[in-house]
């Protein structure tokens, strides 16, 4: 049986790409200057970074050390 932390970590890991994509879409929609600043493909750059942060958070939660 999984602990709460393991369950949350699994949700974060599974959903990281979706959360990152949605977040970047909203970011670039609300702040178009950011898209220009990170051309030619700011969406992918931001999405990759945010997805990695979520995966790092997932690993920390699974280990019981979300600091």
Beta strands, then each sheet from edge to edge (+ up, - down):
end
